[in-house]
Amino acid sequence: MVVLGATGRTGRLIAEEMAGTDQVLLLGRDPMALGELGERLGLATAVTTLEGLGAHLQPGDVLLSAVGPYDLVGDAVVQSAMRAAVTYVDVAGEPAFLDRVYTQHGPEAAILGTTLLPGAGYEHIPGHLVAHEALRAVGDEGRSVEIAYLTDGGLEAGGAGGRRSLVRAMSRPTTTFHRGGLRQENVGARRSSFRAAEVRHHTLSIGGAEVWTLPLHHPRLTSVDVHTGWFGPLGPAVSLSTRFAMPFRVVGGDRVVDQALRVIGDGSSAALSEGTSRVVARVRAADGTVIARREAVGGNAIVVAARLAAATADRLALRDLRDLPTGATDPIAAFGAEGVADLCSWAGMVVI
């Protein structure tokens, strides 16, 4: 297992989850930080750039990418993985990048016989699980599913890289599955609310891996909508701001924000022990009535993401490559529903 971006906030947590595991290589750009991390965890390390990544990969490896923003560097990493004939995993939550993985890189990976499993963190493994279980409970009656990622605290522990990814996620077009087909739209095109733990969470549409994959498992679906509740009462303002995403990028907004976030740096690591993450799925019948609901609850979303990614890479490394679906795939296709439930349980997420 090769962890790229091991010295970032999420990458470091992933590496800590892998401590004591054989056959792990940590990759990063900072020699001092990488060396200290490897020595503390007893894991092998190597300094690399994106251009030199391929030299550290061998056919049959599992590459877990925690380097971002994915919109900026993710495509180069995927291409390196395919050229090296390795299994690719990431913790991406950027819809525009996920779109490229499924629509551009996926077909090429299928031809090459390699596997791409994007979004293998807090977003979007639990969403696949709760949506699949809710849809399975109602059989052919389910026509649409809405999934919401909700958090209560702990997000101040986020790293600078993750925040840069969030800016790109909010300022690029996203994809939804509507009326039986994929279409692009702005983030925040729809606002809604989901009740969890007796609290109503206000959400906005953001998109996610589920829009490409759930219809493959449940062909009677006509709509898949993925929401985030991370912004709480600021949701309407965020939704409005996404309308100015194009002018924001044209005037170099990405660069300005990147520099600012680099100066601010990572958030407080103490906050990693705080917060609750919840993922809710609700299924509607053809008349719009909610007929099924499932919810998963766990600890800090950043910690959950790292645990899910580490467990995913570990299980993939144990698999015979001939048993894996090729191209851009999803957790249900790779592990089955029970396997995904095991991943979530191991990461501390409980379906209620």
HELIX and SHEET records of a PDB file:
HELIX    1   1 ARG A    9  GLU A   17  1                                   9    
HELIX    2   2 PRO A   31  LEU A   41  1                                  11    
HELIX    3   3 LEU A   53  HIS A   56  5                                   4    
HELIX    4   4 TYR A   70  ARG A   83  1                                  14    
HELIX    5   5 PRO A   95  ARG A  100  1                                   6    
HELIX    6   6 VAL A  101  HIS A  105  3                                   5    
HELIX    7   7 GLY A  106  LEU A  112  1                                   7    
HELIX    8   8 ILE A  125  VAL A  138  1                                  14    
HELIX    9   9 GLY A  139  GLU A  141  5                                   3    
HELIX   10  10 LEU A  155  ALA A  157  5                                   3    
HELIX   11  11 ALA A  160  SER A  171  1                                  12    
HELIX   12  12 GLU A  210  HIS A  217  1                                   8    
HELIX   13  13 GLY A  232  LEU A  234  5                                   3    
HELIX   14  14 GLY A  235  SER A  241  1                                   7    
HELIX   15  15 THR A  242  PHE A  244  5                                   3    
HELIX   16  16 ALA A  245  VAL A  250  1                                   6    
HELIX   17  17 GLY A  253  ILE A  264  1                                  12    
HELIX   18  18 SER A  269  SER A  273  5                                   5    
HELIX   19  19 ALA A  301  LEU A  318  1                                  18    
HELIX   20  20 LEU A  321  ASP A  323  5                                   3    
HELIX   21  21 PRO A  331  TRP A  346  1                                  16    
SHEET    1   A 7 ALA A  44  VAL A  47  0                                        
SHEET    2   A 7 LEU A  25  GLY A  28  1                                        
SHEET    3   A 7 VAL A   2  LEU A   4  1                                        
SHEET    4   A 7 VAL A  62  SER A  65  1                                        
SHEET    5   A 7 THR A  87  ASP A  90  1                                        
SHEET    6   A 7 THR A 115  LEU A 117  1                                        
SHEET    7   A 7 GLY A 327  ALA A 328  1                                        
SHEET    1   B 7 GLY A 181  GLU A 185  0                                        
SHEET    2   B 7 THR A 174  HIS A 178 -1                                        
SHEET    3   B 7 SER A 223  THR A 228 -1                                        
SHEET    4   B 7 SER A 144  ASP A 152  1                                        
SHEET    5   B 7 THR A 276  ARG A 284 -1                                        
SHEET    6   B 7 VAL A 290  GLY A 298 -1                                        
SHEET    7   B 7 VAL A 350  VAL A 351 -1                                        
SHEET    1   C 5 GLY A 181  GLU A 185  0                                        
SHEET    2   C 5 THR A 174  HIS A 178 -1                                        
SHEET    3   C 5 SER A 223  THR A 228 -1                                        
SHEET    4   C 5 VAL A 199  SER A 205 -1                                        
SHEET    5   C 5 ARG A 191  ALA A 196 -1                                        
END                                                                             
